[in-house]
Amino acid sequence: MNVVQVAVFFGLMVALAYVTWAKVAAAKAASHASADKEIFLAGGGLSWFFVAGAITLTNLSTDQLVGMNGAQMFLLAWWEIAGFIGLMLLAFVFVPIYYRNNCTTVTELLEKKYQGGSIRTVISGLFLAGNIFIYLPAVIYSGSLFLMSLFGLGIDETAVSGIVEQTTRRGVDPTLLMIAAVFAIVGAAYAILGGLRAVAVLDTYSGIGILGLALVVVFLALQAIGFDFSGVPTERLSMVGDNSSQIPFHTLFTGMIFIQIFYWSTNQNITQKALAAPNVKEAQKGIMAAAMIRLLIVPPIVVVPGVVAYKLFGGVGDKAYGMLVDQVLPSWTSGLFAAMIAAAVLTTYSAVMNATITLWSVDFHRKFINEEVDVVKLNRKVGIGAMVLSIALVPLYANAESIIDLLQQLNGLLSMPILSAFAAALLFRNMDARAAVAGLVYGVGIYAFHTFFLYTDRDIWGGTTYYRYLGLDWLHYIDVMVFVLFSSIAVALITNKIVFRQSAQFIGFGRAKAA
């Protein structure tokens, strides 16, 4: 690390902050929206350009750039490609429903569709817990670890540059904790002082630089190997995964689509950006632009560098992206690249922070504590509290074997059960909210049983040989998600009928879309 690198880094971060606040100040001066709508939905004035930027950069952070490249295979691009379908469903199925029902949070829709409000409270609580205890600390931890590796700031050489295992096992590095705290304070400042508008503007402006520089890395990486992948094992180049791969090809037609629906269409962190447009058509334009970015730009930047790194360095795992960047980018660009990574961390952190503030304020504080609360003061209190908690939880991740694996496991536990509640709400009428909660609890339990007991490397239940005994050795956890989804809906319907003595009425997909 040298003075020039540091100067470039801080210069770009200050410039980004200046243009963001200038844009936000001008927009707020022209806005006539109420304080709560300004904070939670950017005054309902986000153009398609900022909707697209906010959605794209809320998702894209160090877990994609570092973690997915760490797999060092093209196959993982399917996660991003399939996101195109999830975004199209958000645009043309879910967004019109959210707008017609005047929703600020996605959970408001559930309260309006079910008889009783318990399901809204339960799911909002799950979203809040995930944001505060998982996503906020994980993003600042992973970003800090990567920046330390990039600048060589006190990380043991056995540690890796990204979302990885920190092999020192001596607790969190004080420098890492300090960097994480800076990320948290700056990211929270955007969310607290500027609301969703500042988050969206930051996402969009920084996204142009992040995506641009990431594409430059792809080009320089390909140039470094003469655009020749010879010598790389076929399985790392193939887009058709076998049953033992991370994404078996058949799962693209089973659970993959439902995973995408959950993430892009029922996730407050994402959908809140789409709800901040002035109307449905503007929101749809932004979502479609984000979908094209997801289809054409994101896949190569999250897999190509990793495969190139395999040819150059071998199987280095999560070290791949950092090693490749160090190899192909001129040394004077280190500050520029660090600013890109920092921006990616800040955009994701501030977006999740804003969604967290919104969920607490709308779904809990106004509902159970004080409906007439001053949202500006509440916004600050909740934001500062979540910020402090996220910093305090960073040490828990210092000894994690893999943050990516942890996030995937937790996502699997909640995604299909939560989606089952949305599906039952939109496809059926005369449903008791408590029945949906029963389906949700069942879904979490059955997936946890599968993941932590039935299909493990331990010998308690036959380990990974269990499915072979049943002739189902082709079954993948993505397939299991389909079972969890539909069985959770079935449990909700049965509970609704037997326990609460109500007969749910199927209204059909067409009427659900128009509801």
Secondary structure per residue as TSV (DSSP state, phi and psi in degrees):
chain	resnum	aa	ss	phi	psi
A	1	M	-	360.0	134.0
A	2	N	-	-130.5	176.1
A	3	V	H	-62.4	-39.1
A	4	V	H	-63.9	-44.4
A	5	Q	H	-60.4	-45.2
A	6	V	H	-65.4	-40.8
A	7	A	H	-64.0	-43.0
A	8	V	H	-62.1	-43.9
A	9	F	H	-59.2	-55.6
A	10	F	H	-69.2	-33.8
A	11	G	H	-61.2	-44.7
A	12	L	H	-68.1	-38.6
A	13	M	H	-66.3	-39.2
A	14	V	H	-67.4	-41.2
A	15	A	H	-62.7	-41.6
A	16	L	H	-63.4	-42.5
A	17	A	H	-63.4	-40.9
A	18	Y	H	-64.3	-49.1
A	19	V	H	-67.3	-31.4
A	20	T	H	-66.5	-49.8
A	21	W	H	-69.0	-32.4
A	22	A	H	-63.3	-44.0
A	23	K	H	-66.1	-42.5
A	24	V	H	-65.6	-42.9
A	25	A	H	-61.9	-42.6
A	26	A	H	-65.3	-41.7
A	27	A	H	-67.7	-40.9
A	28	K	H	-65.4	-36.7
A	29	A	H	-63.5	-31.1
A	30	A	H	-92.1	-5.9
A	31	S	-	-89.8	144.1
A	32	H	-	-115.3	17.3
A	33	A	-	-75.1	157.3
A	34	S	-	-67.8	164.2
A	35	A	H	-60.8	-43.0
A	36	D	H	-69.0	-38.3
A	37	K	H	-68.5	-33.0
A	38	E	H	-66.6	-43.3
A	39	I	H	-71.4	-46.9
A	40	F	H	-85.8	-33.1
A	41	L	H	-131.3	24.9
A	42	A	G	52.2	34.1
A	43	G	G	69.4	11.0
A	44	G	G	65.2	27.4
A	45	G	-	-121.4	17.6
A	46	L	-	-73.7	125.3
A	47	S	-	-74.0	167.5
A	48	W	H	-57.2	-33.3
A	49	F	H	-61.5	-43.9
A	50	F	H	-79.7	-29.8
A	51	V	H	-61.0	-45.8
A	52	A	H	-62.3	-45.6
A	53	G	H	-64.3	-41.9
A	54	A	H	-65.7	-43.7
A	55	I	H	-64.5	-44.2
A	56	T	H	-63.3	-47.8
A	57	L	H	-82.8	-18.2
A	58	T	H	-63.3	-36.5
A	59	N	H	-83.6	-39.0
A	60	L	-	-86.2	115.5
A	61	S	S	-149.2	-159.6
A	62	T	H	-66.4	-23.1
A	63	D	I	-66.2	-37.1
A	64	Q	I	-75.5	-53.2
A	65	L	I	-62.0	-40.8
A	66	V	I	-96.1	-51.5
A	67	G	I	-65.2	-45.6
A	68	M	I	-71.5	-38.1
A	69	N	H	-63.7	-26.0
A	70	G	H	-66.0	-22.0
A	71	A	T	-70.5	-24.2
A	72	Q	-	55.8	46.7
A	73	M	S	-153.6	148.3
A	74	F	G	-69.4	-23.1
A	75	L	G	-56.0	-34.6
A	76	L	G	-68.8	-9.7
A	77	A	H	-61.3	-21.2
A	78	W	H	-60.7	-31.2
A	79	W	H	-59.3	-39.4
A	80	E	H	-80.5	-40.6
A	81	I	H	-62.1	-43.8
A	82	A	H	-65.2	-22.9
A	83	G	H	-60.5	-24.7
A	84	F	H	-58.5	-43.3
A	85	I	H	-66.8	-42.5
A	86	G	H	-60.5	-39.8
A	87	L	H	-70.3	-36.0
A	88	M	H	-64.1	-39.1
A	89	L	H	-67.3	-37.1
A	90	L	I	-60.2	-45.0
A	91	A	I	-65.6	-46.6
A	92	F	I	-106.9	-7.7
A	93	V	I	-115.8	-56.6
A	94	F	I	-81.9	-42.6
A	95	V	H	-58.8	-45.7
A	96	P	H	-58.6	-35.6
A	97	I	H	-68.0	-46.0
A	98	Y	H	-60.1	-42.9
A	99	Y	H	-68.4	-40.8
A	100	R	H	-64.3	-30.2
A	101	N	T	-95.8	7.6
A	102	N	T	53.7	51.9
A	103	C	-	-92.0	138.2
A	104	T	S	-97.8	-37.7
A	105	T	S	-116.9	153.1
A	106	V	H	-65.5	-27.6
A	107	T	H	-72.1	-20.1
A	108	E	H	-60.0	-35.5
A	109	L	H	-60.6	-40.8
A	110	L	H	-63.8	-42.1
A	111	E	H	-62.3	-35.5
A	112	K	H	-75.9	-24.8
A	113	K	H	-92.3	-27.7
A	114	Y	S	-97.6	162.6
A	115	Q	B	-90.7	102.8
A	116	G	S	109.1	153.9
A	117	G	S	-105.7	7.5
A	118	S	H	-63.7	-34.8
A	119	I	H	-66.8	-36.3
A	120	R	H	-62.5	-44.3
A	121	T	H	-65.2	-43.4
A	122	V	H	-64.1	-49.6
A	123	I	H	-69.6	-38.7
A	124	S	H	-61.3	-39.1
A	125	G	H	-62.7	-38.8
A	126	L	H	-65.9	-43.5
A	127	F	H	-60.5	-43.9
A	128	L	H	-62.9	-45.3
A	129	A	H	-61.6	-42.5
A	130	G	H	-62.9	-42.6
A	131	N	I	-65.1	-47.8
A	132	I	I	-74.2	-43.2
A	133	F	I	-94.4	-15.6
A	134	I	I	-119.5	-66.2
A	135	Y	I	-69.8	-43.7
A	136	L	H	-63.8	-51.8
A	137	P	H	-68.1	-33.2
A	138	A	H	-65.8	-39.7
A	139	V	H	-71.5	-38.1
A	140	I	H	-75.9	-29.3
A	141	Y	H	-67.2	-49.8
A	142	S	H	-64.8	-40.4
A	143	G	H	-65.6	-39.6
A	144	S	H	-66.4	-41.6
A	145	L	H	-62.5	-40.2
A	146	F	H	-68.5	-43.0
A	147	L	H	-63.2	-38.2
A	148	M	H	-63.2	-40.6
A	149	S	H	-68.5	-36.7
A	150	L	H	-66.5	-39.9
A	151	F	H	-96.2	-2.3
A	152	G	T	67.0	43.1
A	153	L	-	-98.4	76.0
A	154	G	S	75.9	8.4
A	155	I	-	-82.6	136.1
A	156	D	-	-57.6	144.3
A	157	E	T	-63.4	-22.0
A	158	T	T	-79.4	-13.2
A	159	A	S	-77.1	161.5
A	160	V	-	-116.3	164.6
A	161	S	S	-93.4	79.0
A	162	G	S	160.0	-148.5
A	163	I	S	-90.6	93.2
A	164	V	S	-149.8	-178.6
A	165	E	-	-81.0	131.4
A	166	Q	-	-98.1	104.3
A	167	T	T	-77.6	-7.7
A	168	T	T	-67.0	-32.8
A	169	R	-	55.4	28.9
A	170	R	S	-108.5	16.9
A	171	G	-	93.3	178.1
A	172	V	-	-74.6	139.4
A	173	D	-	-68.1	132.4
A	174	P	H	-57.8	-36.4
A	175	T	H	-65.7	-41.3
A	176	L	H	-62.0	-43.6
A	177	L	H	-63.9	-36.3
A	178	M	H	-66.6	-44.2
A	179	I	H	-63.5	-41.9
A	180	A	H	-61.5	-39.1
A	181	A	H	-65.2	-39.8
A	182	V	H	-63.3	-45.0
A	183	F	H	-55.9	-46.4
A	184	A	H	-64.6	-43.6
A	185	I	H	-65.5	-46.0
A	186	V	H	-67.9	-44.7
A	187	G	H	-62.5	-41.3
A	188	A	H	-66.0	-35.2
A	189	A	H	-61.1	-42.3
A	190	Y	H	-59.4	-47.1
A	191	A	H	-70.3	-40.0
A	192	I	H	-76.2	-47.5
A	193	L	H	-83.2	-29.8
A	194	G	H	-109.8	-11.9
A	195	G	H	66.0	-162.5
A	196	L	H	-64.1	-29.9
A	197	R	H	-62.3	-45.8
A	198	A	H	-63.8	-39.5
A	199	V	H	-60.8	-46.5
A	200	A	H	-65.9	-41.7
A	201	V	H	-66.3	-44.5
A	202	L	H	-58.9	-45.9
A	203	D	H	-56.2	-47.0
A	204	T	H	-70.1	-49.8
A	205	Y	H	-64.7	-44.2
A	206	S	H	-70.8	-30.9
A	207	G	H	-61.8	-35.7
A	208	I	H	-59.7	-45.2
A	209	G	H	-70.8	-41.1
A	210	I	H	-62.7	-50.7
A	211	L	H	-65.4	-39.8
A	212	G	H	-62.6	-49.1
A	213	L	H	-68.3	-35.0
A	214	A	H	-64.0	-36.4
A	215	L	H	-68.4	-35.2
A	216	V	H	-62.2	-40.8
A	217	V	H	-60.4	-42.2
A	218	V	H	-60.6	-47.4
A	219	F	H	-63.2	-46.5
A	220	L	H	-66.5	-32.7
A	221	A	H	-65.3	-47.1
A	222	L	H	-63.3	-38.6
A	223	Q	H	-63.6	-34.4
A	224	A	H	-65.1	-26.4
A	225	I	T	-109.1	15.0
A	226	G	T	63.9	29.2
A	227	F	T	55.7	31.7
A	228	D	-	-125.3	114.0
A	229	F	-	-95.4	12.2
A	230	S	T	-59.3	140.2
A	231	G	T	97.2	-17.4
A	232	V	S	-82.4	129.9
A	233	P	-	-52.6	143.9
A	234	T	H	-56.9	-38.8
A	235	E	H	-65.0	-21.0
A	236	R	H	-84.5	-15.1
A	237	L	H	-102.0	-16.9
A	238	S	-	-75.9	145.1
A	239	M	S	-102.6	6.2
A	240	V	S	-115.5	101.8
A	241	G	B	-84.0	142.5
A	242	D	-	-84.1	-177.9
A	243	N	T	-68.2	-16.1
A	244	S	T	-96.1	-1.1
A	245	S	S	-84.2	173.1
A	246	Q	S	-67.6	-30.5
A	247	I	S	-134.3	84.6
A	248	P	B	-56.1	142.8
A	249	F	G	-58.9	-37.3
A	250	H	G	-66.1	-22.9
A	251	T	G	-70.3	-16.8
A	252	L	G	-63.5	-21.0
A	253	F	G	-109.3	5.6
A	254	T	T	-116.7	-95.0
A	255	G	T	-81.7	-20.1
A	256	M	H	-57.4	-42.9
A	257	I	H	-65.3	-36.4
A	258	F	H	-72.7	-33.8
A	259	I	H	-61.2	-42.3
A	260	Q	H	-67.6	-38.4
A	261	I	H	-62.0	-45.7
A	262	F	H	-59.7	-50.3
A	263	Y	H	-67.3	-44.7
A	264	W	H	-90.2	-23.0
A	265	S	H	-112.2	-20.8
A	266	T	S	-125.7	14.9
A	267	N	-	-102.3	116.8
A	268	Q	H	-56.5	-36.1
A	269	N	H	-59.2	-31.5
A	270	I	H	-95.2	-51.0
A	271	T	H	-66.6	-26.5
A	272	Q	H	-58.2	-32.4
A	273	K	H	-67.9	-39.0
A	274	A	H	-69.6	-28.0
A	275	L	T	-78.8	-5.4
A	276	A	T	-95.4	4.2
A	277	A	S	-79.4	160.9
A	278	P	S	-68.9	-24.2
A	279	N	S	-158.8	173.1
A	280	V	H	-61.7	-43.4
A	281	K	H	-63.4	-39.6
A	282	E	H	-67.5	-39.4
A	283	A	H	-62.7	-43.2
A	284	Q	H	-64.0	-38.9
A	285	K	H	-60.8	-43.3
A	286	G	H	-65.2	-41.8
A	287	I	H	-65.4	-40.5
A	288	M	H	-64.8	-37.5
A	289	A	H	-64.6	-41.9
A	290	A	H	-63.0	-36.7
A	291	A	H	-65.7	-39.1
A	292	M	H	-67.0	-38.9
A	293	I	H	-61.9	-42.8
A	294	R	H	-61.8	-34.9
A	295	L	H	-82.9	-39.4
A	296	L	H	-102.0	-30.8
A	297	I	T	-106.2	-46.7
A	298	V	H	-65.3	-44.6
A	299	P	H	-52.5	-50.2
A	300	P	H	-64.2	-34.4
A	301	I	H	-74.6	-17.3
A	302	V	H	-103.1	-2.0
A	303	V	H	-130.3	-36.4
A	304	V	H	-61.3	-48.0
A	305	P	H	-57.9	-37.0
A	306	G	H	-64.1	-42.6
A	307	V	H	-69.3	-39.4
A	308	V	H	-61.0	-41.7
A	309	A	H	-61.5	-34.2
A	310	Y	H	-62.0	-42.1
A	311	K	H	-67.4	-36.2
A	312	L	H	-82.2	-39.2
A	313	F	H	-121.5	-10.7
A	314	G	-	90.5	-164.2
A	315	G	S	-79.9	86.7
A	316	V	-	-101.9	1.6
A	317	G	G	61.8	-135.8
A	318	D	G	-67.8	-8.2
A	319	K	G	-72.8	-15.7
A	320	A	H	-54.1	-51.8
A	321	Y	H	-65.2	-46.1
A	322	G	H	-62.8	-42.0
A	323	M	H	-64.8	-40.6
A	324	L	H	-68.0	-44.4
A	325	V	H	-58.4	-43.6
A	326	D	H	-62.6	-30.2
A	327	Q	H	-80.5	-42.1
A	328	V	H	-98.7	-25.3
A	329	L	S	-89.5	140.0
A	330	P	-	-58.7	148.3
A	331	S	G	-59.4	-31.5
A	332	W	G	-70.3	-12.4
A	333	T	G	-89.7	1.0
A	334	S	H	-58.3	-41.2
A	335	G	H	-64.3	-39.1
A	336	L	H	-63.4	-45.8
A	337	F	H	-67.2	-39.3
A	338	A	H	-61.4	-39.5
A	339	A	H	-63.0	-37.3
A	340	M	H	-62.6	-46.8
A	341	I	H	-63.7	-43.3
A	342	A	H	-61.1	-41.1
A	343	A	H	-63.8	-40.5
A	344	A	H	-62.6	-40.6
A	345	V	H	-66.3	-47.0
A	346	L	H	-62.8	-40.7
A	347	T	H	-64.9	-43.3
A	348	T	H	-67.8	-44.9
A	349	Y	H	-61.5	-47.8
A	350	S	H	-66.0	-35.2
A	351	A	H	-67.0	-44.9
A	352	V	H	-66.6	-37.4
A	353	M	H	-61.7	-44.9
A	354	N	H	-63.8	-40.1
A	355	A	H	-65.0	-37.1
A	356	T	H	-64.3	-45.8
A	357	I	H	-60.4	-42.1
A	358	T	H	-64.9	-46.7
A	359	L	I	-60.2	-46.2
A	360	W	I	-66.1	-46.7
A	361	S	I	-64.2	-46.1
A	362	V	I	-83.7	-44.0
A	363	D	I	-89.4	-18.7
A	364	F	I	-121.1	-60.4
A	365	H	I	-62.5	-50.0
A	366	R	I	-68.5	-28.8
A	367	K	I	-83.5	-37.7
A	368	F	I	-115.7	-17.5
A	369	I	I	-113.7	-62.9
A	370	N	-	-153.5	108.4
A	371	E	T	-68.7	-26.6
A	372	E	T	-99.3	22.7
A	373	V	-	-62.7	150.0
A	374	D	-	-73.9	107.8
A	375	V	H	-67.7	-27.6
A	376	V	H	-66.4	-47.1
A	377	K	H	-67.5	-41.3
A	378	L	H	-63.2	-40.3
A	379	N	H	-55.3	-44.1
A	380	R	H	-68.1	-44.7
A	381	K	H	-63.1	-47.2
A	382	V	H	-65.3	-43.0
A	383	G	H	-62.3	-45.3
A	384	I	H	-66.0	-40.4
A	385	G	H	-62.1	-45.7
A	386	A	H	-65.2	-36.5
A	387	M	H	-62.9	-47.9
A	388	V	H	-62.0	-42.7
A	389	L	H	-62.5	-42.5
A	390	S	H	-63.7	-38.4
A	391	I	H	-66.9	-42.9
A	392	A	H	-63.5	-27.7
A	393	L	H	-87.5	-10.1
A	394	V	H	-54.7	-42.7
A	395	P	H	-57.6	-26.8
A	396	L	H	-64.4	-26.6
A	397	Y	H	-89.0	-11.4
A	398	A	H	-64.6	-28.0
A	399	N	T	-106.6	12.2
A	400	A	-	-72.1	136.3
A	401	E	S	-68.1	-38.3
A	402	S	-	-158.9	115.8
A	403	I	H	-67.4	-37.0
A	404	I	H	-60.6	-46.8
A	405	D	H	-61.7	-40.6
A	406	L	H	-61.3	-46.5
A	407	L	H	-64.0	-39.4
A	408	Q	H	-65.3	-40.9
A	409	Q	H	-64.1	-46.6
A	410	L	H	-66.0	-37.3
A	411	N	H	-63.3	-40.2
A	412	G	H	-65.1	-34.6
A	413	L	H	-64.7	-34.4
A	414	L	H	-107.3	-28.9
A	415	S	H	-61.4	-54.5
A	416	M	H	-71.0	-39.1
A	417	P	H	-59.5	-42.5
A	418	I	H	-65.8	-42.7
A	419	L	H	-62.5	-32.6
A	420	S	H	-62.5	-35.7
A	421	A	H	-66.7	-39.5
A	422	F	H	-68.0	-42.3
A	423	A	H	-62.6	-45.8
A	424	A	H	-64.9	-35.9
A	425	A	H	-65.5	-38.3
A	426	L	H	-87.5	-26.9
A	427	L	H	-97.8	-15.1
A	428	F	E	-130.1	153.6
A	429	R	E	-116.9	157.0
A	430	N	S	68.4	47.4
A	431	M	-	-110.0	131.7
A	432	D	B	-81.5	135.5
A	433	A	H	-59.7	-33.5
A	434	R	H	-67.0	-28.9
A	435	A	H	-67.7	-39.6
A	436	A	H	-64.2	-37.8
A	437	V	H	-62.7	-39.9
A	438	A	H	-61.6	-43.1
A	439	G	H	-63.5	-37.3
A	440	L	H	-64.9	-47.5
A	441	V	H	-62.7	-43.0
A	442	Y	H	-59.0	-46.6
A	443	G	H	-60.7	-44.3
A	444	V	H	-61.8	-43.6
A	445	G	H	-65.0	-44.6
A	446	I	H	-70.0	-35.4
A	447	Y	H	-71.5	-37.8
A	448	A	H	-63.3	-40.7
A	449	F	H	-60.8	-44.3
A	450	H	I	-63.8	-46.5
A	451	T	I	-74.5	-42.5
A	452	F	I	-100.7	-11.7
A	453	F	I	-126.6	-52.3
A	454	L	I	-73.0	-38.7
A	455	Y	T	-123.5	66.6
A	456	T	S	-126.7	175.4
A	457	D	S	-82.7	-4.1
A	458	R	S	-80.2	165.8
A	459	D	S	-94.8	3.6
A	460	I	T	-58.7	-45.9
A	461	W	T	-117.7	24.4
A	462	G	-	91.8	-1.7
A	463	G	G	58.2	-147.1
A	464	T	G	-74.6	-1.9
A	465	T	G	-86.4	-7.8
A	466	Y	H	-57.0	-46.8
A	467	Y	H	-67.9	-27.7
A	468	R	H	-65.8	-35.5
A	469	Y	H	-62.2	-32.1
A	470	L	T	-90.5	-1.0
A	471	G	T	73.9	22.0
A	472	L	-	-117.7	37.9
A	473	D	T	-66.6	-13.0
A	474	W	T	-79.6	-12.4
A	475	L	-	-68.6	132.2
A	476	H	-	-117.3	160.8
A	477	Y	H	-62.5	-27.2
A	478	I	H	-67.7	-34.4
A	479	D	H	-65.6	-40.0
A	480	V	H	-60.9	-33.0
A	481	M	H	-60.1	-34.8
A	482	V	H	-63.7	-44.6
A	483	F	H	-61.0	-44.1
A	484	V	H	-60.3	-43.6
A	485	L	H	-60.5	-55.7
A	486	F	H	-72.7	-33.7
A	487	S	H	-71.6	-31.3
A	488	S	H	-66.6	-40.5
A	489	I	H	-62.5	-42.3
A	490	A	H	-62.6	-43.1
A	491	V	H	-61.7	-41.0
A	492	A	H	-62.0	-43.8
A	493	L	H	-66.6	-41.9
A	494	I	H	-66.1	-43.6
A	495	T	H	-62.6	-41.0
A	496	N	H	-59.1	-39.0
A	497	K	H	-78.8	-48.9
A	498	I	H	-82.5	-47.1
A	499	V	T	-80.4	-46.0
A	500	F	S	-102.3	1.4
A	501	R	-	53.1	44.6
A	502	Q	-	-125.1	136.8
A	503	S	-	-98.2	111.9
A	504	A	-	-69.5	142.9
A	505	Q	E	-112.8	122.0
A	506	F	E	-74.0	125.1
A	507	I	-	-102.9	-4.4
A	508	G	H	86.7	158.3
A	509	F	H	-69.8	-36.5
A	510	G	H	-64.9	-44.9
A	511	R	H	-71.9	-29.8
A	512	A	H	-64.2	-40.9
A	513	K	H	-66.6	-31.3
A	514	A	H	-88.7	-6.0
A	515	A	-	-69.3	360.0
